[in-house]
Amino acid sequence: MKFEIAPKETEIQVNWDDARLYCFSLIIDGKTGWRLPNKEELNEIYYSENDYERTWYWSANDYDGDYAWHQFFGNGYRSYHDKSYGSFSVRAVRDLQ
């Protein structure tokens, strides 16, 4: 992996815009630069991590303006949904320095 994954304790459930703002403002052990994972990174997290909730997670990828990609961590299914939907989880990542 070429990115670091935020600890599970930092997960929240919000709409897409708030998810992006949350990641941007996150500071963990003095580390900044957190962001929403793109859909490929989110898929990589799904296949490599065991420490996640069986729920939908937002990705940073936009789909047709009003929608964004998300992935279900119960079976890996990926789809897109209205960005204003308010209950998808957020797992922040940051590029390794």
C-alpha positions as CSV (number, residue, x, y, z in Angstrom):
1,M,0.0,0.0,0.0
2,K,1.2,3.5,-0.8
3,F,-1.0,5.1,1.8
4,E,-1.7,5.0,5.5
5,I,-5.1,4.1,6.8
6,A,-6.6,6.1,9.8
7,P,-7.4,4.0,12.8
8,K,-10.9,2.5,13.1
9,E,-11.6,4.8,16.1
10,T,-11.7,7.8,13.7
11,E,-14.5,6.5,11.6
12,I,-17.7,8.6,11.4
13,Q,-20.9,8.5,9.3
14,V,-21.7,11.6,7.3
15,N,-22.6,12.9,3.9
16,W,-20.0,13.1,1.2
17,D,-19.2,16.8,1.5
18,D,-18.8,16.5,5.3
19,A,-16.7,13.3,4.8
20,R,-14.2,15.3,2.7
21,L,-14.1,18.1,5.2
22,Y,-13.7,15.7,8.1
23,C,-10.7,14.0,6.5
24,F,-9.1,17.3,5.6
25,S,-9.3,18.6,9.2
26,L,-8.2,15.3,10.8
27,I,-5.0,15.3,12.8
28,I,-3.8,11.9,14.2
29,D,-0.6,11.8,16.3
30,G,0.4,15.1,14.8
31,K,-0.1,13.8,11.2
32,T,-2.1,15.9,8.8
33,G,-2.8,15.4,5.0
34,W,-5.7,12.9,5.5
35,R,-8.2,12.5,2.7
36,L,-11.1,10.4,1.5
37,P,-9.7,7.3,-0.4
38,N,-10.3,7.0,-4.1
39,K,-12.4,4.0,-5.2
40,E,-9.3,1.9,-6.0
41,E,-7.8,2.6,-2.6
42,L,-11.1,1.9,-0.9
43,N,-11.2,-1.5,-2.7
44,E,-7.6,-2.2,-1.6
45,I,-8.6,-1.5,2.0
46,Y,-11.6,-3.8,1.7
47,Y,-9.3,-6.7,0.5
48,S,-6.5,-6.1,2.9
49,E,-8.0,-5.0,6.2
50,N,-10.1,-7.0,8.7
51,D,-10.7,-4.1,11.0
52,Y,-13.8,-2.4,9.5
53,E,-17.5,-2.3,9.9
54,R,-19.8,-4.2,7.5
55,T,-21.2,-1.0,6.1
56,W,-21.0,1.4,3.2
57,Y,-17.9,3.6,2.9
58,W,-17.5,6.7,0.8
59,S,-14.8,7.1,-1.8
60,A,-13.4,10.4,-3.1
61,N,-14.5,9.6,-6.7
62,D,-17.3,11.8,-8.1
63,Y,-19.9,10.3,-10.3
64,D,-21.9,12.6,-12.6
65,G,-21.7,15.6,-10.4
66,D,-24.3,14.9,-7.7
67,Y,-23.2,11.4,-7.0
68,A,-20.1,9.7,-5.5
69,W,-18.8,6.1,-5.5
70,H,-19.0,4.0,-2.4
71,Q,-18.3,0.4,-1.4
72,F,-20.1,-2.1,0.9
73,F,-17.6,-3.7,3.2
74,G,-19.8,-6.7,3.7
75,N,-19.3,-8.2,0.2
76,G,-17.2,-5.6,-1.7
77,Y,-20.1,-4.4,-3.9
78,R,-19.4,-0.9,-5.4
79,S,-22.0,1.6,-6.5
80,Y,-22.7,5.3,-6.5
81,H,-25.2,7.4,-4.5
82,D,-26.3,10.9,-4.0
83,K,-23.6,12.9,-2.2
84,S,-26.1,14.4,0.3
85,Y,-27.0,11.0,1.7
86,G,-26.0,11.2,5.3
87,S,-25.1,7.8,6.7
88,F,-22.1,6.3,4.9
89,S,-18.9,5.7,6.8
90,V,-15.6,7.4,6.3
91,R,-12.1,5.7,6.6
92,A,-9.5,8.4,6.0
93,V,-6.1,7.7,4.3
94,R,-3.0,9.7,3.7
95,D,-0.1,9.3,1.3
96,L,3.0,7.8,2.8
97,Q,5.8,10.4,3.1
